[in-house]
Structure formats: structure tokens, C-alpha cells
Amino acid sequence: MKNHRRYDIDWIRVIVFDILIIYHVGMFFVPWDWHLKNNDIVEWIRYPMIFINQWRIPILFVVSGMGTRFALSHRSSRLYIIERFKRLFIPLVVGILLIVPPQVYVERLSNAVFSGNYLEFYPHFFNGIYPEGNFSWHHLWFLPYLFVMSLLFTPLFLKLRSENRLSQWFKSLLTKSPLFIYLLAFPLLIVEMFFEPHFPITHAFLGDWYALALYSLLFIIGFFLITLKDLFWTSVKKSRYLYLAIGIIAFPSLYYMWINYDAHILIPILKIVNLWSWILCIFGFAAVYLNKESSTIKYRNRAVYPFYILHQTITVLMGYYMMNLNWHWGLKFLIMVLGTFGLSWVIYEWIILKIPFIQPFFGLKPKRNVQLL
């Protein structure tokens, strides 16, 4: 398979990580548990966040699976694993040691568990596992999950990357009806029905069986979709409004079931239909409007990984100094969004790009060879 770059995939990845930054700012204001909380909780913000929460992480694993298919089209398994180590494991270790500790520090200051300066706190970062202790990967949990999946599924992907009976069979179905693409969501439904009730998401990796199973399947599905080649893109472009309509019906139906039933067979069905419909819808509209080369997407695609690594520490630090100010929540929200993006850009543009030595610590490779996560 020729490595034709899909700029719509790049845009989806960038936009979803942008949404992640705004989402994490929102966590400062909603009733849900988070590292720090504003002195004025805003109930209604959680409703758009509930909607976004259904597909924002799943689509990242699908996109990562797609990126893996492109990467393995021109790499051996050995080179791919080496690249994954450099791209995922090294930034994870650096992030844990340097980027995450300030978040834990200000959280401990805010709840009066620790008093003292940061240098005094740093040795305590290695005392116990968060939340009882301090050691954590916090928002960087995505990296170890993706790293282990990449290693674990490489043998499977090497078999699936060439034309096979499964892809041929699925292509024949997809030519008959775009609704057959929902068959790919059936394994997700099995996981939702039998894992989700027993294994709440923790992002601790060990024991996080529901998240591991769901994200692994999404990762594999993303890889498989690229093996369908142009047929997949043609299908989602033609049927994007159909997927949009299904999503528009599925989400309010899902929310209605949530608030009226503790448990119901329709809840996991609606959850997976909703998740998959919005992912397909996003791919369809992106394929129509965003699959165009530009200097903007080249810049943003390279910058998105350092932004992801840096952003939550900036957000939490800003929140710490603003949490008890008697300002309108909207002003705080705006300052935190602009500040998080702005300071991430300043660090990226004026420190990371200016010092080549540190670039691998933030997952950057030579500019001509940028790949998807």
C-alpha cells in the first residue's frame, strides 16, 4: 500500500486534542471529581462535556490504529517497535518525571496535605501511587496504553496489512449498504455489556479491563478501516448525513435512558451506536472538507503532541492561582483556555523547537517524517 497521507486524519487528531484541552479546562468548573475545583461550580457545562465524552477518546484510538496501518506500510516490525519506543515510551517517562509532578504539588497544597516549596515536595512525588500517594502519569495515561497495544498487536497487524479474506468480505458488504459498517461496532457492544458494569475506567492500566478491551478494539478497528482503502472513505463521505442523523437520535435517547433507568439492555446498545455514529460522521465530514494539504495542518500536526504533553500542567497551575478569586467563571474559563493554548505555544515555539536536544522528549521527530500517534 502506498503511503498517501490523509490530511483529514491529521485534522481530526489535532481538533480532538484541541477539544481535550478545552475539556480539561471544563473539568475545573463542573461537579465531577478532578485535581482542583473552582470556587464557583457551573452545573450546565457538564452537558456538552457528556456528549463529547462519548467519542473523544475512542476516536483517538481509531485514528492511532489508522496511523499504525500507514506506518507499517513502509516499516519492518523491528523499526516500527523502535519508533514506538522513541515516540511513546520516552515522552511518557520524561512527562512523568518533569511535567506531572507540578500538578500533584499544587493539588497537595490546595488540600493542605503538603506545605513547602516545589523542591521540597519533589522527593515526595515518588511516595505511593496516586490518589492515595503522589506518583502518577495523570493525563499521559494515553501513552502507556497505546505503547502496550502497539507492541501487543504488531504480529496481528503484520498479517492484516495485506489484502485478506476478511477485508474482501467486508468490502463486499459495504458496497451493498453503508449500514454494514455498524458490524464493526458489535465487538464494542460485547465489551460494553459484559466489561463496563464490572470494571470502571481508572486509567491505572492494571485492572482497567474495560478500558483496555474497548480501546484495543478501537485501535484494531482503525487499522482495519485503512485496509478497506478508498471504499471506506467513499462510504463515509456519501453516508455522513445518515451517520449524523443516527447520532442525533442516539445521544438524547441514551441520555433519557441514563436518567430514567439504573440499568437497561438499551443503554449499552445506544451507547455504542452513538459512539460509532459520531466517529463515522466525523470521518465523513472531515473527508469532504479537510483532506487538503496546507501549511497550517503541517504545523499543527507537529505541534499537537507537545501541546498534549504540556497542556494539563499549565491548566492546573493556572487553576490553582485562580480557584479562589471572586471573578466570573466565564472570565476564568476564557483566561484558562487562552492561557493553556498560548503558553503551550510559547514553550513549543521558543523552547522545544529552539533546542533540538529536548525534542525527542516531547515525541518530535525530524520535520519531514512526522507520523500519527
C-alpha positions as CSV (number, residue, x, y, z in Angstrom):
1,M,0.0,0.0,0.0
2,K,1.4,3.4,-0.9
3,N,1.7,5.8,2.0
4,H,-0.7,8.5,0.7
5,R,-1.1,10.9,3.6
6,R,-4.6,11.6,4.7
7,Y,-4.7,15.3,5.9
8,D,-8.3,14.8,7.2
9,I,-6.9,12.2,9.7
10,D,-4.3,14.8,10.7
11,W,-7.0,17.4,11.2
12,I,-9.2,15.0,13.2
13,R,-6.3,14.3,15.5
14,V,-5.5,17.9,16.0
15,I,-9.1,19.0,16.6
16,V,-9.8,16.2,19.1
17,F,-6.7,17.1,21.1
18,D,-7.8,20.8,21.0
19,I,-11.2,19.6,22.4
20,L,-9.3,17.7,25.0
21,I,-7.6,20.9,26.2
22,I,-10.9,22.7,26.4
23,Y,-12.5,19.7,28.1
24,H,-9.8,19.7,30.8
25,V,-10.4,23.4,31.5
26,G,-14.1,22.5,31.8
27,M,-13.2,19.9,34.4
28,F,-12.2,22.8,36.7
29,F,-15.7,24.1,36.7
30,V,-18.0,21.0,36.7
31,P,-19.2,19.0,39.8
32,W,-17.2,15.9,38.7
33,D,-14.1,14.9,40.7
34,W,-10.8,16.5,39.4
35,H,-7.5,17.7,40.7
36,L,-8.6,21.2,41.5
37,K,-12.0,22.9,41.6
38,N,-13.1,26.5,41.0
39,N,-14.9,28.2,43.9
40,D,-18.0,28.6,41.6
41,I,-19.2,25.3,40.2
42,V,-21.2,25.6,36.9
43,E,-23.6,22.7,36.6
44,W,-24.7,23.1,32.9
45,I,-21.1,22.8,31.5
46,R,-21.3,19.1,32.1
47,Y,-24.0,18.5,29.5
48,P,-21.8,19.3,26.4
49,M,-19.0,17.5,28.1
50,I,-21.1,14.4,28.5
51,F,-21.8,14.5,24.8
52,I,-18.1,15.0,23.8
53,N,-17.1,12.3,26.3
54,Q,-18.8,9.6,24.4
55,W,-16.5,9.7,21.4
56,R,-13.4,12.0,22.1
57,I,-11.1,9.2,23.5
58,P,-12.5,6.4,21.2
59,I,-11.8,8.4,18.0
60,L,-8.2,8.9,19.1
61,F,-7.6,5.2,19.4
62,V,-9.2,4.7,15.9
63,V,-7.0,7.4,14.5
64,S,-4.0,5.8,16.1
65,G,-4.9,2.5,14.6
66,M,-5.1,4.2,11.2
67,G,-1.7,5.8,11.7
68,T,-0.3,2.4,12.6
69,R,-1.5,1.0,9.3
70,F,0.2,3.7,7.4
71,A,3.4,3.3,9.5
72,L,3.6,-0.4,8.9
73,S,3.2,0.1,5.1
74,H,6.8,1.2,4.9
75,R,8.4,-0.2,8.0
76,S,9.5,-3.6,9.3
77,S,8.1,-4.7,12.6
78,R,11.5,-4.0,14.3
79,L,11.7,-0.5,13.0
80,Y,8.1,0.1,14.0
81,I,8.7,-1.1,17.6
82,I,11.8,1.1,17.9
83,E,9.8,4.0,16.6
84,R,7.0,3.4,19.1
85,F,9.6,3.3,21.9
86,K,11.0,6.6,20.9
87,R,7.6,8.2,20.2
88,L,5.7,6.9,23.2
89,F,7.8,5.5,26.0
90,I,10.5,8.2,26.2
91,P,8.0,11.1,26.3
92,L,6.0,9.1,28.9
93,V,9.0,8.8,31.2
94,V,10.0,12.4,30.8
95,G,6.4,13.5,31.3
96,I,6.1,11.6,34.5
97,L,9.3,12.9,35.9
98,L,9.0,16.5,34.8
99,I,5.5,17.5,33.6
100,V,3.2,15.7,36.0
101,P,4.8,16.5,39.4
102,P,3.8,20.2,39.5
103,Q,0.1,19.1,39.1
104,V,0.3,16.9,42.1
105,Y,2.2,19.5,44.0
106,V,-0.4,22.2,43.7
107,E,-3.2,19.7,44.4
108,R,-1.5,18.8,47.7
109,L,-1.1,22.4,48.5
110,S,-4.7,23.1,47.8
111,N,-6.0,20.4,50.1
112,A,-3.4,21.2,52.8
113,V,-1.7,17.8,52.6
114,F,1.7,19.4,52.0
115,S,3.2,22.7,52.7
116,G,6.6,23.9,51.4
117,N,8.2,24.7,48.1
118,Y,8.3,22.6,45.0
119,L,11.9,21.4,45.5
120,E,10.9,20.2,48.9
121,F,7.9,18.4,47.5
122,Y,9.6,16.6,44.6
123,P,11.1,13.7,46.5
124,H,7.6,13.0,47.9
125,F,6.3,12.6,44.3
126,F,7.6,9.1,44.5
127,N,5.8,8.2,47.7
128,G,2.9,5.8,46.8
129,I,0.6,5.6,43.9
130,Y,-1.9,8.4,43.2
131,P,-4.5,9.2,44.5
132,E,-3.5,7.9,47.9
133,G,0.1,8.6,47.1
134,N,1.6,11.1,44.7
135,F,3.2,9.1,41.9
136,S,1.1,9.3,38.7
137,W,1.1,9.7,34.9
138,H,-2.1,11.8,35.1
139,H,-3.2,12.9,31.7
140,L,-0.4,11.0,30.0
141,W,-2.2,7.7,30.6
142,F,-2.9,7.5,26.8
143,L,0.8,6.9,26.1
144,P,1.3,3.6,28.0
145,Y,-2.0,2.2,26.8
146,L,-1.1,3.0,23.2
147,F,2.5,1.8,23.6
148,V,1.5,-1.7,25.0
149,M,-1.2,-2.0,22.3
150,S,1.3,-1.2,19.6
151,L,3.7,-3.9,20.8
152,L,0.9,-6.5,21.5
153,F,-0.9,-6.2,18.2
154,T,2.1,-5.9,15.8
155,P,2.0,-9.6,14.9
156,L,-1.7,-9.3,14.1
157,F,-1.2,-6.2,12.1
158,L,1.5,-7.7,10.0
159,K,-1.0,-10.4,8.9
160,L,-3.8,-7.9,8.3
161,R,-1.8,-5.3,6.4
162,S,-2.1,-7.1,3.1
163,E,-5.3,-8.0,1.2
164,N,-7.1,-10.8,3.0
165,R,-10.4,-12.6,3.1
166,L,-11.8,-10.6,5.9
167,S,-11.2,-7.2,4.2
168,Q,-12.5,-8.6,0.9
169,W,-15.7,-9.9,2.6
170,F,-16.3,-6.7,4.4
171,K,-15.8,-4.7,1.2
172,S,-18.5,-6.7,-0.5
173,L,-20.9,-5.9,2.4
174,L,-20.0,-2.2,2.4
175,T,-20.8,-1.9,-1.3
176,K,-24.3,-3.2,-0.6
177,S,-25.1,-0.8,2.3
178,P,-23.3,1.8,4.4
179,L,-25.1,0.4,7.4
180,F,-23.0,-2.7,7.3
181,I,-20.2,-0.7,8.8
182,Y,-22.0,-1.0,12.1
183,L,-21.0,-4.6,12.2
184,L,-17.6,-3.4,13.3
185,A,-19.2,-2.0,16.4
186,F,-20.6,-5.4,17.5
187,P,-17.4,-6.4,19.4
188,L,-17.5,-3.0,21.2
189,L,-21.1,-3.8,22.3
190,I,-19.9,-7.1,23.7
191,V,-17.3,-5.3,25.8
192,E,-19.8,-2.6,26.8
193,M,-22.3,-5.2,28.0
194,F,-20.0,-7.6,29.9
195,F,-17.0,-5.5,31.0
196,E,-18.3,-2.0,31.7
197,P,-20.6,-3.0,34.6
198,H,-17.7,-4.7,36.5
199,F,-14.6,-2.7,35.6
200,P,-14.9,1.1,36.0
201,I,-12.4,3.1,34.0
202,T,-9.4,4.0,36.2
203,H,-6.6,4.8,33.6
204,A,-4.3,2.9,36.0
205,F,-3.7,0.2,33.3
206,L,-3.5,-2.7,35.8
207,G,-7.0,-4.0,36.3
208,D,-8.5,-1.4,33.9
209,W,-10.0,-4.2,31.8
210,Y,-13.0,-2.4,30.3
211,A,-10.9,0.5,29.1
212,L,-8.1,-1.9,27.8
213,A,-10.6,-4.1,25.9
214,L,-12.6,-1.2,24.4
215,Y,-9.6,0.9,23.4
216,S,-7.8,-2.2,22.0
217,L,-10.7,-3.0,19.8
218,L,-11.0,0.6,18.6
219,F,-7.2,0.6,17.8
220,I,-7.6,-2.6,15.8
221,I,-10.7,-1.3,14.0
222,G,-8.8,1.8,13.0
223,F,-6.1,-0.3,11.4
224,F,-8.7,-2.5,9.6
225,L,-10.6,0.6,8.2
226,I,-7.5,1.6,6.3
227,T,-7.2,-1.8,4.8
228,L,-10.6,-1.1,3.1
229,K,-8.8,1.6,1.2
230,D,-10.9,4.1,-0.8
231,L,-14.1,2.2,-0.3
232,F,-14.2,3.3,3.4
233,W,-13.7,6.9,2.6
234,T,-16.2,6.9,-0.3
235,S,-18.7,5.2,2.0
236,V,-18.4,7.7,4.9
237,K,-18.4,10.7,2.6
238,K,-21.6,9.5,0.9
239,S,-23.3,8.5,4.1
240,R,-22.1,11.2,6.5
241,Y,-25.6,12.7,6.9
242,L,-27.0,9.3,7.6
243,Y,-24.5,8.7,10.4
244,L,-25.2,12.3,11.7
245,A,-28.9,11.6,11.8
246,I,-28.4,8.3,13.7
247,G,-26.1,10.1,16.2
248,I,-28.6,12.9,16.7
249,I,-31.3,10.3,17.6
250,A,-29.0,8.1,19.6
251,F,-27.5,10.6,22.0
252,P,-30.7,12.1,23.5
253,S,-32.1,8.6,23.6
254,L,-29.1,7.4,25.5
255,Y,-29.3,10.3,27.9
256,Y,-33.0,9.7,28.5
257,M,-32.2,6.1,29.4
258,W,-29.4,7.1,31.8
259,I,-31.6,9.5,33.8
260,N,-34.6,7.1,34.0
261,Y,-33.1,3.7,34.4
262,D,-30.3,2.4,36.6
263,A,-29.7,-0.5,34.1
264,H,-31.4,-1.4,30.9
265,I,-30.4,-3.5,27.9
266,L,-30.8,-0.5,25.6
267,I,-28.2,1.6,27.4
268,P,-25.1,-0.3,26.1
269,I,-26.7,-0.6,22.7
270,L,-27.4,3.1,22.4
271,K,-24.0,4.0,23.9
272,I,-22.1,2.0,21.2
273,V,-24.5,3.1,18.3
274,N,-24.0,6.7,19.5
275,L,-20.2,6.4,19.8
276,W,-19.8,4.7,16.4
277,S,-22.2,7.0,14.6
278,W,-20.4,10.2,15.7
279,I,-17.0,8.7,14.8
280,L,-18.2,7.8,11.3
281,C,-19.9,11.2,10.9
282,I,-16.7,13.0,11.9
283,F,-14.7,10.9,9.4
284,G,-17.2,11.6,6.7
285,F,-17.3,15.4,7.0
286,A,-13.5,15.5,7.5
287,A,-13.0,13.5,4.3
288,V,-15.1,16.0,2.4
289,Y,-13.8,19.3,3.8
290,L,-10.4,18.7,5.5
291,N,-8.4,16.3,3.3
292,K,-6.3,19.1,1.9
293,E,-2.6,19.8,2.3
294,S,-1.8,23.1,3.9
295,S,1.0,24.7,5.9
296,T,-1.5,25.1,8.8
297,I,-2.1,21.4,9.2
298,K,1.6,20.6,8.8
299,Y,2.4,23.0,11.7
300,R,-0.5,21.9,13.9
301,N,0.1,18.2,13.4
302,R,3.7,18.5,14.5
303,A,2.8,20.7,17.5
304,V,-0.1,18.7,18.8
305,Y,2.0,16.1,20.7
306,P,4.0,18.7,22.7
307,F,0.7,20.6,23.3
308,Y,-0.8,17.4,24.7
309,I,2.1,16.7,27.0
310,L,2.3,20.2,28.3
311,H,-1.3,21.4,28.5
312,Q,-2.8,19.9,31.7
313,T,0.1,21.1,33.8
314,I,-0.4,24.7,32.6
315,T,-4.2,24.4,33.1
316,V,-3.8,23.0,36.7
317,L,-1.2,25.7,37.6
318,M,-3.5,28.5,36.3
319,G,-6.4,27.0,38.1
320,Y,-4.5,26.9,41.4
321,Y,-3.9,30.6,41.3
322,M,-7.4,31.5,40.1
323,M,-9.6,29.0,42.0
324,N,-10.4,31.3,44.9
325,L,-10.6,34.6,43.0
326,N,-14.1,36.1,43.0
327,W,-14.2,36.5,39.3
328,H,-17.0,35.4,37.0
329,W,-16.4,31.8,35.9
330,G,-16.7,32.7,32.3
331,L,-13.7,35.1,32.6
332,K,-11.7,32.4,34.3
333,F,-12.7,29.8,31.7
334,L,-11.6,32.2,28.9
335,I,-8.3,33.0,30.6
336,M,-7.5,29.4,31.2
337,V,-8.3,28.3,27.6
338,L,-6.3,31.1,26.0
339,G,-3.5,30.7,28.6
340,T,-3.2,27.0,28.1
341,F,-3.0,27.2,24.4
342,G,-0.9,30.3,24.5
343,L,1.7,29.1,27.0
344,S,1.9,25.7,25.3
345,W,2.6,27.5,22.0
346,V,5.3,29.7,23.6
347,I,7.0,26.7,25.2
348,Y,6.8,24.8,21.9
349,E,7.9,27.6,19.6
350,W,10.5,29.3,21.7
351,I,12.0,26.4,23.8
352,I,11.2,23.0,22.2
353,L,11.8,24.0,18.6
354,K,14.9,26.1,19.5
355,I,16.6,23.2,21.5
356,P,16.9,20.1,19.2
357,F,18.3,18.1,22.1
358,I,15.0,18.1,24.0
359,Q,12.7,17.5,21.0
360,P,12.7,13.7,21.4
361,F,11.5,14.1,25.0
362,F,8.3,15.6,23.5
363,G,7.9,13.0,20.8
364,L,9.2,15.1,18.0
365,K,10.9,13.6,15.0
366,P,12.6,15.3,12.0
367,K,10.0,17.5,10.4
368,R,10.0,15.6,7.1
369,N,9.0,12.4,8.8
370,V,6.1,13.2,11.1
371,Q,3.7,10.4,11.8
372,L,0.4,9.9,13.7
373,L,0.4,8.8,17.3
